[in-house]
Amino acid sequence: MTETAQYQDLPLEEVIGDRFGRYSKYIIQDRALPDARDGLKPVQRRILFAMMEENNTHEKPFRKSAKTVGNVIGKYHPHGDSSVYEAMVRMSQDWKLRHPLIEMHGNNGSVDGDPAAAMRYTEARLSAIASEMLRDIGKRTVDFIPNYDDNENEPTVLPAVLPNLLINGSTGISAGYATDIPPHALHEVIDAVLMRIDNPAATTDELMTVLQGPDFPTGGIIQGAEGIKKAYDTGRGKFIIRSKTEIEKIRGGKQQIVITEIPYEVNKAHLVKKMDELRLDRKLEGISEVRDESDRTGLRIVVELKKDIDGEAILQYLFKNTDLQVSYSFNMIAIDERRPKLMSLGMLLDAYIAHRKEVVTKRSEYDLLRAKDRLHIVEGLMKALSILDEVIRTIRASNDKRDAKNNLIESFEFTEPQAEAIVSLQLYRLTNTDITELKKEEEELKALVKELTEILASEKKLFRVIKSELKDIRKRFAEPRRSVIEAKIQEIKVDLDILIPSEDVVVTVTKDGYAKRTSLRSYGASGGRDLEMKETDRLLFGGTLNTQQTLLVFTSSGNYIYQPVHELPDIRWKDLGQHISSIIQLSPEEEIIAAFGVDSFDREDIDVVTVTKGGFIKRSALADYQVKRHNRAYKAVSLKKGDVLQSVHLAKATDEVLLFTHLAYGLRFPLEEVAPTGVRTAGVKGINLKDGDYVVSSVLRSPEDDRSLILATHRGAVKRMPVNEYELGSRAKRGLVSLKELKSNPHRLVGVALAGKEDTVILRTDKDAEVAVLPHSYRMADRYSNGSFAVDQKEDGYVTSVYLAVDMGAKENEQA
């Protein structure tokens, strides 16, 4: 072979596709998914088989787990010891399996998620029910294949007298497939198998008369019979698992919630921690203490409540916001005929029944062969005893054992096996009593041969044997159902009035994104002065809200944050607030542009109006901004590429809109011209912009509003104008010029504020100077003047923003 022949030139995608395909097939067939017949993954099957091979069974003493793990790795499963030991531990955990297949001495983990002790410390043996999984494996009932190094043989499947897949369930994730099959009550599953044997066409409804639904080792309340039926029909479905709870009255007029059963595969320690965090984070004010009182007698979690707090309301909140209630998704995928299949209940039962039929057939064939062989020997021994003297003389006259056998075959027509049995006969067997035992054994063997022959000849009798064995398993291992099944999913109703104490607080949000709530006492002690802020920051929203209200915060990227007031950090008036990014993750370029307090989202007379820098305006119902989960920022408006959200308003349909641009164009039109649309839309064109122009301000006002407009330019000029200077027209027009155009160094509009006599307008410059402007100190001007200078441009710099000073007592346009 030449040196170049050692290498192949293949496309990378072809090689990767081929190798990943092989890997995926292995993961699917031989690692992560259970077999539909015995309900076991390969590693589980190998553990049980290795333990049986070592006689590590339930009637024998316990044996170190490390010995079993070593046997499994060395003989059948060439993978890491941790993967084998973890599978072994899981099969011993009575909160994971409805009927554990392994008994373990020592620490085998806990429902709190604690890991098991190292395998050198624990001891294990097969459980009694696991022995039923392996029964008859030595009778050629299942196929064996060579192990990974061809030194041992291992079974491809276990005989499995019990339908393990449905009884213990299974979970697994492989390449492209995942399975979630819940555990069930043993007696119900066996009853369903018996029904399916008697009536192969039994429907899901008929099967569910005996198999109600899943039965979890941790108990709990299962809600949603429709989801269970759908899963049994199609292989996929969903239902709810709710903890078993009780509300008890204790001393001092208090109540406590006692939890005695939690949903399947929920980590108890994490659940307790989450409930306690709700108390510590003040998201749930009614809880005084959360205790885990679980001991060897059973699970018990106590949630002690404060005085006069309704336990039912707290319980509903816990169901909604913790793992006290979870959803479970059926995904019944198993390996059937070496392929992964999404299987219905009927398909799973049929796969198991077909397997048991094959096992019992092979077992019967094996037992029949052995019985016939033994009957042949017994007949030979009886014949030999009837002519004992001649047989003895023949044997004594022979030279050796081989010669004796040949002489017996020639003289008395014995067969080879019969002759072997005769020459191997011990002298004490040549008594008169032995013939009686042989005759009795002959009768028993003939009866057994007849019975086995009939079983193999009649499918009805074969199924009678299968049913008899299943009934025996049912009688010996059935346990009462632990999970209660309720047909309907109970709706969770959270009463905020009870969960969140009603308290008026002062809420502030700054332009740089610092938010907090402050008690009225802390606010009053400072007289509302000296709010802690960074020097370059300013107050964007400030007002008195109730803890049962909601704060809506809008950003320049077109997002909004739904923030319940009671979840805002409680911080003193003279301390800096918490940055909004610690509550919700925002992008670096995102700025806070508006914030509003919302009393109720049910107000049909209030709309949210958004205006973008690119001149688009959108009107959406306030109710559309209410969300159930508020752990992220939500889309308030769909922005076009390069556009940003310029301003947001709470408005009524009868209001008017005024839009102002950088090049000093102003447009006034009724808000009714903007049709209401959904939250995620882009809106419609509000103003027709020239190239290079953009919206700098928007004003919304009621037609009766008598406040005037304060316009400010980048050069520091200010002028006061009546709204009527702009005729009421239609949207999407160019608008009217608001400033006199100068040939050199023209004024450009920075912003416009709608201000009354008592308001103060603030001009901020690029040198962070702030200049206060009192509207009543300016005379009314028309559209063709540039106003008078309020800022010294050389000393303070160019004006960059214009806004009304926040009046902590004012609520107009700030709350809905």
C-alpha positions in Angstrom: 0.0 0.0 0.0 1.4 3.4 -0.9 1.5 6.2 1.7 -1.2 8.2 -0.1 -3.6 5.3 0.1 -3.9 5.7 3.8 -5.9 8.9 3.4 -9.3 9.6 1.8 -10.2 12.9 0.3 -13.8 13.5 1.4 -16.0 16.6 1.7 -16.2 17.8 5.4 -20.0 18.0 5.4 -20.3 14.4 4.2 -18.0 13.1 6.9 -19.7 15.1 9.6 -23.1 14.1 8.4 -22.2 10.4 8.3 -20.4 10.4 11.7 -23.2 12.4 13.4 -25.8 10.2 11.9 -24.1 7.1 13.3 -23.7 8.8 16.7 -27.4 9.9 16.7 -28.5 6.4 15.9 -26.5 5.0 18.8 -27.7 7.6 21.2 -31.3 7.0 20.2 -31.3 3.2 20.1 -28.7 2.3 22.8 -28.6 5.0 25.4 -31.3 7.6 26.0 -34.6 6.0 25.1 -36.4 3.1 26.8 -37.5 -0.1 25.1 -41.3 -0.4 24.8 -41.1 -4.0 25.9 -39.3 -3.9 29.2 -39.3 -0.1 29.7 -35.6 0.0 30.3 -32.6 1.9 28.8 -29.5 -0.2 28.0 -27.6 0.9 31.1 -30.5 0.0 33.4 -30.9 -3.4 31.8 -27.2 -4.1 32.1 -27.2 -3.2 35.8 -30.1 -5.5 36.6 -28.7 -8.3 34.5 -25.2 -8.0 36.1 -26.7 -8.0 39.6 -28.7 -11.2 38.8 -25.6 -12.8 37.3 -23.8 -12.1 40.6 -26.7 -13.5 42.6 -27.2 -10.1 44.2 -30.9 -10.7 44.6 -33.5 -9.6 47.1 -33.2 -12.8 49.3 -29.4 -12.4 49.5 -27.4 -10.0 51.6 -26.6 -6.5 50.3 -23.4 -6.0 48.3 -21.2 -2.9 47.8 -22.5 -0.8 45.0 -18.9 -0.3 43.7 -18.7 -4.0 42.9 -21.8 -3.9 40.8 -20.7 -0.8 39.0 -17.3 -2.4 38.3 -19.0 -5.5 36.9 -21.3 -3.5 34.6 -18.4 -1.4 33.3 -16.1 -4.3 32.8 -18.6 -6.7 31.2 -21.3 -4.7 29.4 -21.2 -0.9 29.6 -17.8 0.7 28.7 -18.7 4.2 29.9 -17.9 6.3 33.0 -18.6 4.9 36.4 -20.6 7.9 37.4 -23.2 7.3 34.6 -23.7 3.7 35.7 -23.9 4.6 39.4 -26.3 7.5 38.8 -28.6 5.2 36.9 -28.3 2.6 39.7 -29.1 5.2 42.3 -32.2 6.5 40.4 -33.6 3.0 40.2 -33.4 2.9 44.0 -35.1 6.2 44.7 -38.7 5.7 45.8 -39.6 9.4 45.0 -38.5 8.8 41.3 -39.8 5.3 40.6 -43.3 4.0 41.6 -41.7 0.6 42.3 -37.9 0.8 42.8 -36.0 -1.9 41.0 -33.0 -1.7 43.4 -32.9 -1.7 47.2 -30.0 0.4 48.6 -28.5 0.8 52.0 -26.9 4.1 52.8 -27.5 7.6 51.4 -29.1 7.3 48.0 -29.9 11.0 47.6 -33.1 12.9 48.6 -36.1 14.7 47.3 -34.1 17.9 48.1 -31.7 17.1 45.3 -28.9 15.9 47.6 -26.5 13.6 45.7 -26.1 10.0 46.8 -23.1 8.9 48.8 -20.1 7.6 46.9 -20.6 4.0 45.6 -17.9 2.8 48.0 -20.2 3.6 50.9 -23.5 2.3 49.6 -24.8 -1.2 49.3 -27.4 -2.6 47.0 -29.3 -5.6 45.8 -32.2 -6.3 43.4 -35.7 -5.6 44.8 -38.3 -8.4 44.8 -40.1 -6.8 41.8 -36.9 -6.5 39.8 -36.5 -10.3 40.1 -39.8 -10.5 38.2 -38.3 -8.4 35.4 -35.5 -11.1 35.1 -37.6 -14.2 35.7 -37.0 -17.0 33.1 -34.1 -15.2 31.4 -32.2 -18.5 31.5 -34.8 -20.3 29.5 -33.9 -18.8 26.1 -36.8 -16.4 26.4 -35.0 -13.4 25.0 -32.2 -12.9 22.5 -28.6 -12.5 23.7 -25.9 -10.6 21.8 -22.1 -10.4 22.3 -21.0 -7.6 24.6 -18.6 -4.8 23.4 -15.5 -7.0 23.5 -17.2 -10.3 22.5 -16.2 -12.0 25.8 -19.7 -12.1 27.3 -23.3 -12.3 26.1 -25.9 -9.8 27.2 -29.7 -9.7 26.7 -31.3 -7.3 24.2 -34.4 -7.1 26.4 -35.5 -8.6 29.7 -38.5 -11.0 30.0 -40.3 -8.5 32.1 -43.3 -10.2 33.7 -44.6 -6.7 34.7 -45.3 -3.8 32.3 -42.5 -1.7 33.7 -42.5 1.2 31.2 -46.0 2.4 32.3 -45.5 1.4 36.0 -42.2 3.3 36.5 -42.3 5.7 33.6 -39.2 7.1 31.9 -37.4 10.3 31.0 -34.7 10.8 28.4 -33.2 13.1 25.9 -31.4 11.9 22.7 -30.5 13.4 19.3 -33.8 14.7 18.0 -36.0 12.9 20.4 -37.0 13.3 24.0 -39.3 11.1 26.1 -41.4 11.8 29.2 -43.6 8.9 30.3 -45.1 9.3 33.8 -45.3 6.4 36.4 -48.7 4.7 36.9 -50.3 2.5 39.6 -49.3 -1.1 39.1 -52.7 -2.6 39.6 -54.3 -0.2 37.2 -51.7 -0.9 34.5 -52.1 -4.6 34.9 -55.9 -4.2 34.7 -55.5 -2.3 31.4 -53.2 -5.0 30.0 -55.8 -7.7 31.0 -58.5 -5.6 29.3 -56.4 -5.2 26.1 -55.7 -9.0 26.0 -59.4 -9.7 26.3 -60.4 -7.0 23.8 -57.5 -6.0 21.5 -59.7 -3.2 20.0 -60.4 -1.6 23.5 -60.6 2.2 23.1 -58.8 4.8 25.2 -62.1 5.6 27.0 -62.6 1.9 27.8 -59.0 1.5 29.0 -59.3 4.7 31.2 -62.2 3.0 33.1 -59.4 0.9 34.8 -56.3 3.1 34.2 -57.4 6.5 35.5 -54.1 8.2 34.7 -50.6 8.7 36.0 -49.8 7.9 39.7 -46.7 9.6 41.0 -44.6 8.2 43.8 -44.7 11.7 45.4 -48.5 11.8 45.2 -50.1 15.2 44.5 -53.3 16.2 42.7 -53.5 15.7 39.0 -55.8 18.0 37.1 -56.9 17.7 33.5 -58.5 14.4 32.4 -58.7 15.8 28.8 -54.9 16.2 28.6 -54.4 12.6 29.9 -56.9 11.2 27.4 -55.2 13.1 24.6 -51.8 11.7 25.6 -53.2 8.2 25.7 -54.7 8.7 22.3 -51.8 10.4 20.6 -48.7 10.0 22.8 -48.6 13.7 23.6 -50.6 15.6 26.1 -50.5 18.0 29.1 -51.9 18.1 32.6 -51.3 19.9 35.9 -49.8 18.5 39.0 -50.8 20.4 42.2 -49.4 20.0 45.7 -51.6 18.5 48.4 -52.1 21.4 50.8 -54.2 22.3 53.8 -54.9 25.6 55.6 -54.8 25.3 59.4 -55.7 27.9 62.0 -53.0 28.5 64.7 -52.7 30.8 67.7 -53.2 34.5 67.6 -55.8 34.4 64.8 -53.2 33.4 62.3 -53.3 30.7 59.5 -50.6 28.4 58.1 -50.5 26.5 54.9 -49.3 22.9 55.3 -47.9 21.1 52.3 -47.7 17.3 52.6 -47.2 16.3 48.9 -45.4 18.1 46.1 -45.4 17.6 42.3 -43.3 14.9 40.8 -39.6 15.7 40.3 -39.9 19.1 42.0 -36.8 19.8 44.2 -38.2 20.3 47.7 -35.3 22.5 48.9 -35.6 24.8 45.8 -39.3 25.0 46.4 -38.9 26.1 50.0 -36.2 28.5 49.1 -38.3 30.1 46.3 -41.2 30.6 48.7 -38.9 32.2 51.3 -37.4 34.5 48.7 -40.9 35.8 47.9 -41.1 36.8 51.6 -37.5 38.2 51.7 -37.9 40.2 48.4 -41.3 41.5 49.7 -43.0 40.2 46.6 -45.5 38.5 48.9 -46.1 40.5 52.1 -48.4 38.1 53.9 -45.8 35.4 54.8 -44.1 35.5 58.1 -42.1 32.3 57.9 -41.4 29.3 55.7 -40.3 26.0 57.4 -39.4 22.6 56.2 -40.6 20.2 58.9 -40.1 17.0 56.8 -38.8 14.0 58.8 -38.8 10.2 58.5 -42.6 10.2 58.9 -43.1 12.1 55.7 -42.9 15.4 53.8 -44.2 18.5 55.6 -43.6 22.2 54.6 -45.3 24.9 56.6 -45.9 28.5 55.4 -46.9 30.6 58.4 -48.8 33.7 57.6 -49.1 37.1 59.3 -52.2 38.0 61.3 -55.5 38.5 59.4 -54.0 37.3 56.1 -56.2 35.0 54.1 -54.4 31.7 53.5 -56.4 30.8 50.4 -55.2 34.0 48.6 -51.6 33.3 49.5 -52.0 29.7 48.4 -53.3 30.8 45.0 -50.3 33.1 44.5 -47.9 30.3 45.4 -49.6 28.0 42.9 -49.1 30.6 40.2 -45.6 31.7 41.0 -43.8 28.7 42.4 -43.4 24.9 41.7 -46.2 24.2 44.2 -48.1 23.7 40.9 -46.4 22.6 37.7 -47.5 21.3 34.3 -46.4 17.9 33.1 -46.1 17.1 29.4 -46.6 13.5 28.2 -44.2 12.6 25.3 -44.5 8.8 25.1 -41.6 8.0 22.8 -40.0 4.5 23.1 -37.9 2.1 21.0 -40.2 -0.3 19.2 -38.8 -2.7 16.7 -35.4 -0.9 17.0 -37.0 2.4 16.0 -38.1 5.4 18.1 -41.9 5.8 17.9 -44.4 8.2 19.4 -46.7 5.6 21.0 -50.3 5.8 22.3 -51.4 3.9 25.3 -52.8 1.1 23.1 -49.5 0.8 21.2 -47.5 0.6 24.5 -49.9 -2.1 25.8 -49.7 -4.0 22.5 -45.9 -3.9 22.4 -45.8 -5.3 26.0 -48.4 -8.0 25.3 -46.6 -9.1 22.1 -43.3 -9.3 24.1 -44.9 -11.4 26.8 -46.5 -13.6 24.2 -43.1 -14.2 22.6 -41.4 -14.8 26.0 -44.0 -17.3 27.3 -43.9 -19.1 23.9 -40.1 -19.5 24.0 -40.3 -20.5 27.7 -42.9 -23.1 27.0 -40.8 -24.5 24.1 -37.8 -24.6 26.4 -39.7 -26.3 29.2 -41.4 -28.7 26.8 -38.0 -29.8 25.4 -36.6 -30.3 28.9 -39.7 -32.2 30.1 -39.6 -34.5 27.1 -35.9 -35.1 27.6 -36.5 -35.9 31.3 -39.5 -38.1 30.5 -37.3 -40.1 28.1 -34.7 -40.6 30.9 -37.4 -41.6 33.4 -38.8 -44.2 31.0 -35.3 -45.6 30.5 -34.7 -45.9 34.3 -38.1 -47.6 34.8 -37.3 -50.1 32.1 -33.8 -50.7 33.6 -35.3 -51.3 37.1 -37.7 -53.8 35.6 -34.8 -55.9 34.3 -32.3 -54.9 36.9 -30.4 -58.2 37.2 -29.8 -58.4 33.5 -28.7 -54.8 33.4 -26.2 -55.3 36.3 -24.8 -58.5 34.7 -24.3 -56.6 31.4 -22.6 -53.7 33.1 -20.3 -56.0 35.2 -19.3 -57.9 32.0 -18.3 -54.6 30.3 -14.7 -53.3 30.1 -15.4 -49.6 30.8 -18.2 -47.0 30.9 -18.3 -46.6 27.2 -18.4 -50.3 26.6 -21.2 -50.6 29.2 -23.3 -48.0 27.4 -22.8 -49.7 24.1 -23.7 -53.1 25.6 -26.9 -51.7 27.1 -27.9 -50.1 23.8 -27.3 -53.3 21.9 -28.8 -55.7 24.4 -31.9 -53.8 25.6 -32.4 -51.1 22.9 -31.8 -48.2 25.3 -31.0 -44.9 23.7 -27.7 -43.0 24.3 -29.2 -40.6 26.9 -30.9 -43.5 28.7 -27.8 -45.6 28.8 -25.8 -42.6 30.1 -28.4 -42.1 32.9 -28.3 -45.9 33.8 -24.5 -46.1 34.1 -24.4 -42.9 36.1 -27.1 -44.2 38.5 -26.0 -44.3 42.2 -26.4 -47.7 44.0 -28.8 -46.3 46.6 -31.3 -45.6 43.8 -31.6 -49.4 43.1 -34.3 -49.8 45.8 -37.9 -50.8 45.5 -39.1 -47.3 46.6 -37.4 -45.6 43.7 -39.7 -47.1 41.2 -42.6 -45.4 42.9 -41.0 -42.0 42.7 -40.1 -42.6 39.1 -43.7 -43.5 38.2 -44.9 -40.4 40.0 -42.4 -38.3 38.2 -43.5 -39.9 34.9 -47.1 -38.9 35.5 -46.1 -35.4 36.4 -43.9 -35.1 33.3 -46.6 -36.4 31.0 -49.1 -33.9 32.5 -46.6 -31.1 32.0 -45.8 -32.1 28.4 -49.5 -32.2 27.7 -50.1 -28.8 29.3 -47.1 -27.2 27.5 -48.1 -28.7 24.2 -51.7 -27.3 24.6 -50.3 -23.8 25.5 -48.1 -23.8 22.3 -51.1 -25.1 20.2 -53.6 -22.6 21.6 -53.2 -18.8 21.8 -56.2 -18.7 24.2 -54.3 -20.9 26.7 -51.1 -19.0 26.1 -52.9 -15.7 27.1 -54.4 -17.5 30.1 -50.9 -18.2 31.4 -49.9 -14.5 30.7 -53.0 -13.3 32.6 -52.4 -15.7 35.5 -48.9 -14.4 36.0 -50.0 -10.8 35.8 -52.7 -11.4 38.4 -50.1 -13.0 40.6 -47.9 -9.8 40.3 -50.9 -7.7 41.0 -51.7 -9.6 44.1 -48.2 -9.5 45.5 -47.1 -5.9 44.6 -50.2 -3.7 44.2 -50.2 -0.6 46.3 -53.0 2.0 46.8 -53.0 4.9 44.4 -51.1 7.9 45.7 -52.1 10.7 43.2 -55.6 12.0 43.1 -57.0 12.8 39.7 -59.5 15.6 39.1 -61.2 16.1 35.8 -61.0 19.9 35.5 -58.0 22.2 35.8 -58.8 24.6 38.6 -58.3 28.2 37.6 -55.8 30.2 39.7 -57.3 33.4 41.0 -54.8 35.8 42.5 -56.4 38.6 44.7 -53.9 41.4 44.7 -55.8 43.3 47.4 -55.1 40.5 49.9 -51.6 39.6 48.7 -50.2 43.1 48.4 -51.1 45.5 51.3 -52.5 48.8 50.0 -50.0 51.5 50.8 -49.4 54.9 49.3 -45.7 55.4 48.4 -43.7 58.0 46.5 -42.3 56.6 43.3 -39.5 58.2 41.3 -37.8 57.4 38.0 -34.9 59.3 36.7 -33.8 59.9 33.1 -30.7 57.7 33.7 -32.9 54.8 34.8 -32.8 54.9 38.6 -36.1 53.8 40.1 -37.4 53.4 43.7 -40.3 53.7 46.0 -40.1 55.7 49.2 -42.4 55.6 52.2 -44.5 58.8 52.8 -42.7 59.1 56.2 -39.3 59.2 54.6 -40.5 61.6 51.9 -42.2 63.8 54.5 -39.2 63.9 56.8 -37.1 65.6 54.0 -40.0 67.9 52.9 -39.7 66.4 49.4 -36.3 68.1 49.0 -32.8 66.7 48.3 -33.8 63.7 46.2 -30.6 61.7 45.7 -29.5 61.8 42.0 -26.4 62.0 40.0 -25.4 65.5 39.0 -26.1 64.9 35.3 -29.4 63.1 35.9 -32.9 64.5 36.2 -36.3 63.4 37.5 -38.4 61.9 34.7 -41.4 60.7 36.9 -42.3 61.5 40.4 -45.6 61.0 42.2 -47.6 59.2 44.8 -48.7 55.8 43.7 -50.3 52.8 45.6 -48.4 49.5 46.0 -51.3 47.8 44.1 -50.6 50.0 41.1 -48.3 49.4 38.2 -45.5 51.5 36.7 -45.0 51.5 32.9 -41.5 52.6 31.8 -40.8 53.2 28.1 -37.4 53.1 26.4 -36.0 54.7 23.2 -35.7 51.3 21.6 -39.4 50.9 21.5 -39.7 48.6 24.5 -41.6 49.0 27.7 -41.2 47.6 31.2 -44.2 46.4 33.2 -43.2 47.0 36.9 -45.6 46.4 39.8 -45.1 49.2 42.3 -44.9 46.8 45.2 -41.9 45.1 43.6 -39.9 48.3 43.3 -37.0 48.5 45.9 -38.0 50.3 49.0 -35.3 53.0 49.4 -35.1 56.2 51.5 -35.7 59.5 49.8 -32.1 60.7 50.3 -30.6 57.4 48.9 -30.0 56.7 45.2 -32.5 54.4 43.6 -31.9 51.0 42.0 -31.0 51.0 38.3 -33.7 49.6 36.1 -31.2 47.3 34.4 -30.9 45.3 37.7 -34.6 44.5 37.3 -34.8 44.1 33.5 -31.8 43.7 31.1 -31.6 46.6 28.7 -29.2 47.1 25.7 -26.4 49.7 26.2 -27.9 52.3 23.8 -31.3 52.1 25.3 -32.6 55.2 27.2 -35.6 55.7 29.5 -37.9 58.3 27.8 -41.2 58.1 29.8 -42.8 56.5 32.8 -46.5 56.4 33.9 -48.4 55.1 36.9 -51.4 52.9 36.0 -54.2 52.4 38.5 -56.2 50.1 36.2 -55.7 48.6 32.8 -59.4 48.3 32.3 -59.9 51.9 31.4 -61.3 52.0 27.8 -61.0 55.8 27.6 -57.2 55.8 27.9 -54.9 55.0 25.0 -51.1 54.8 24.9 -49.7 57.1 22.1 -46.2 56.6 20.8 -44.3 59.0 18.5 -41.0 58.1 16.8 -38.2 60.4 15.7 -39.0 59.3 12.1 -42.5 60.9 12.4 -44.6 57.7 13.0 -47.4 57.8 15.5 -49.4 54.9 16.9 -52.4 54.6 19.3 -53.0 51.4 21.3 -55.4 50.5 24.0 -54.0 50.7 27.5 -55.3 47.2 28.2 -52.9 45.8 25.6 -50.0 46.7 27.8 -51.0 44.5 30.7 -48.9 41.3 30.9 -49.0 38.3 33.2 -45.2 37.7 33.5 -43.0 40.7 33.8 -39.5 39.3 33.8 -38.4 41.0 30.6 -38.9 44.1 28.5 -41.8 43.9 26.0 -42.2 45.5 22.6 -44.2 48.7 22.7 -43.9 49.7 19.1 -42.3 48.1 16.0 -39.6 50.5 14.9 -38.2 50.9 11.4 -34.4 50.5 10.9 -32.6 53.5 12.3 -35.7 55.0 14.0 -36.1 55.5 17.8 -39.0 56.1 20.1 -39.1 59.9 20.8 -42.1 60.2 23.2 -45.0 58.4 24.8 -48.3 59.8 26.1 -51.4 58.6 27.9 -54.2 60.2 26.0 -58.0 60.2 25.2 -59.4 59.7 21.8 -60.8 63.3 21.8 -57.3 64.8 22.3 -55.3 66.8 19.8 -51.7 66.0 18.6 -49.0 68.6 17.9 -45.8 67.3 16.3 -42.7 69.5 16.1 -39.5 68.9 14.1 -35.9 69.9 14.2 -36.3 72.3 11.2 -39.1 74.0 13.2 -42.2 72.6 11.4 -45.3 72.1 13.5 -48.4 70.1 12.7 -51.7 69.9 14.6 -54.4 67.2 14.0 -57.0 65.3 16.0 -55.9 62.0 17.6 -59.0 60.3 16.1 -57.1 60.4 12.8 -54.8 57.7 14.2 -56.8 54.4 14.2 -56.1 52.1 17.2 -53.8 49.2 16.5 -52.0 46.5 18.4 -48.9 46.9 20.6 -46.4 45.4 18.1 -47.4 47.5 15.1 -45.4 50.3 13.6 -48.2 52.9 13.5 -48.9 55.4 10.7 -47.1 58.5 9.4 -47.8 61.5 11.7 -45.9 64.2 9.9 -44.2 64.4 6.4 -40.5 65.2 7.1 -38.0 66.9 4.8 -34.7 65.1 4.2 -32.5 65.4 7.3 -35.5 66.5 9.5 -36.8 64.6 12.5 -39.4 64.9 15.3 -38.0 66.6 18.4 -41.3 66.9 20.4 -44.9 65.9 20.6 -47.7 67.4 22.6 -51.1 65.9 23.3 -53.8 68.2 24.8 -57.5 68.3 25.2 -59.3 70.9 23.0 -60.2 72.8 26.2 -56.7 73.0 27.5 -55.6 76.7 27.8 -51.9 76.2 28.4 -49.5 77.7 25.9 -46.5 76.3 24.0 -42.9 77.0 25.0 -40.5 76.6 22.1 -36.7 76.5 22.7 -33.9 76.5 20.1 -30.4 75.1 20.2 -29.0 78.7 20.4 -30.9 79.3 23.7 -33.9 81.3 22.3 -37.3 80.8 23.9 -40.7 81.9 22.8 -44.3 81.4 24.0 -47.0 80.7 21.5 -50.8 80.0 21.7 -51.8 76.6 20.3 -54.2 78.3 17.9 -51.2 79.5 15.8 -51.4 76.1 14.3 -54.6 75.3 12.4 -56.2 72.0 13.1 -55.6 69.9 10.0 -54.8 66.4 9.0 -51.9 64.1 9.8 -49.1 63.2 7.4 -48.7 66.9 6.2 -45.6 69.0 6.3 -46.9 71.4 8.9 -46.3 75.1 9.5 -43.0 76.9 10.0 -42.5 77.9 13.7 -39.4 80.0 13.5 -38.1 82.8 11.3 -35.4 81.3 9.0 -32.1 83.2 9.2 -29.5 83.1 6.4 -26.6 82.6 8.8 -26.6 80.5 11.9 -30.3 79.7 11.8 -32.2 78.6 14.9 -33.1 74.9 15.1 -35.9 73.6 17.4 -34.7 71.5 20.3 -38.0 70.9 22.0 -41.5 72.1 22.9 -43.4 72.0 26.2 -47.0 72.6 26.9 -46.9 74.8 30.1 -49.3 76.6 32.3 -48.6 79.7 34.5 -47.5 77.7 37.5 -45.1 75.4 35.5 -41.4 75.7 35.2 -39.6 74.8 31.9 -36.0 73.6 32.2 -33.5 74.0 29.4 -30.4 71.7 29.6 -27.3 72.5 27.7 -24.4 70.4 26.4 -22.3 71.7 29.3 -24.8 70.3 31.7 -26.1 73.7 32.7 -29.7 74.0 33.7 -31.7 77.2 33.0 -35.2 77.6 34.5 -37.8 79.4 32.4 -41.1 80.7 33.8 -43.7 80.8 31.0 -45.7 83.7 32.3 -42.6 86.0 32.0 -42.8 85.7 28.2 -45.3 87.5 26.0 -47.2 85.6 23.4 -45.4 85.5 20.0 -46.4 84.5 16.5 -44.8 81.8 14.3 -42.5 84.2 12.5 -40.4 85.3 15.4 -37.4 83.5 17.1 -38.2 84.6 20.6 -35.7 86.0 23.1 -32.5 84.5 24.4 -32.7 82.7 27.8 -29.4 81.0 27.7 -25.9 82.5 27.2 -24.6 80.3 24.4 -21.0 81.2 24.9 -21.0 80.6 28.6 -23.5 77.7 29.0 -23.3 76.0 25.6 -26.0 74.8 23.2 -29.4 73.7 24.4 -29.9 69.9 24.1 -33.2 69.2 25.8 -36.3 70.9 27.0 -38.7 69.5 29.6 -41.2 70.5 32.3 -39.9 70.4 35.9 -41.6 67.4 37.6 -44.2 68.5 40.2 -44.3 65.8 42.8 -47.9 66.7 43.6 -49.2 66.8 40.0 -50.9 63.7 38.5 -52.2 64.9 35.2 -50.9 63.0 32.2 -48.8 60.9 34.6 -51.3 58.4 35.8 -54.2 56.4 34.3 
